[in-house]
Amino acid sequence: MMRSALLKLAHNGARCRALCALLVLCALSAGCFAATPGFRVGLGRADITPGRPIWMAGYASRNHPSVGVISRLSAKALAIEDGEHHRVVIV
């Protein structure tokens, strides 16, 4: 029971973060990007969940590698370049 409640909370938290990121991008694109031509934006996401069991660092009492996957791991990045070729990447 507790595990399913934690998974549900984690899923809702991820959905909330994604919605907040989308709102920020929309606000930025409506404001400064529309007034300044030449901006380019790129988004990326990669699944970085290990494909096989691994030894987990920080768990000294464990005597076996990981077993199964509860939640997938992903890496996300946002890249922005202005008209003067100044770049920023947020990972």
N, C-alpha and C positions, 0 to 999 in steps of 0.2 A: 504494500500500500504506500509506504513512504517513498519507495524508489520511483513508482509511477508518478507521484506528486512532484518529486524533484525533477524528473524528466519533462513533465508538463511545464513546470516553471522555467526550466532552461530553454525549452522551445519557445515559450512566449517572450522570454528575454531576448532571444535572437531575432525574433520577428519585430520586436520593438526597436532594437538597434538598427535593423535594416530599414524600417520605416523612417526613423530619424535621419539616417544617412541620405535617403531619397529626398526627404524634405529639404535638407541642407543643400543638396545639389540643385534642386528646383529653384530654391531661393537665390542661389548664386547665379544660375543661368539666366534667371529673369532680370537680375539687377546688373551686375558688372559685366557679365559676358555679352549681354545684348548690346551694351553701349560701346564695347571695345572689340572690334573685329580681329580675327586672327587667333583666338583662343582655341586650343585643342584639348580635349579631355578623353582619357582612356580609363576603363575599369577592367579589372581582372580578378579571377578567383580560381584557385587550384585546390584539389583535394590532396591533403598531405597525410592522410591516415596510413600508418604502416600496413603493408600487405601481408605481413606475417608476424608472429609473436616476437616481442622484443623485451629485453631486460629494462626495467623502468628505473631511472636514476632517482635517488632520494628516498628509496624504500629499502633500507638496509636489512630489515628482517625478512624480506621476501627471498625465497629459495627456488623460485621458478619464474619463467618469463610471463608476460601478460597473457591473459586468456580472454578472447572475444573482444568485441567493440560495442560500447554502449552508445557513444556519439561519434560521428565522423569529425575529423579535424580538417579545417580549411584555412588557407591563407588568402587574404584579399588585399588588393592594392588599387589606389587611385592616383593617376598621373595627370598633371595639368601643365600646359605650356602656353605662355602668352605670345603675343605677336612679336616680341623682341627676343624670343627664344630663351626666356627664363623658365626654368622647370622646377617643379616640386613633385615629389612622390611620397604618398602616405601609405604605409604598409600596416 
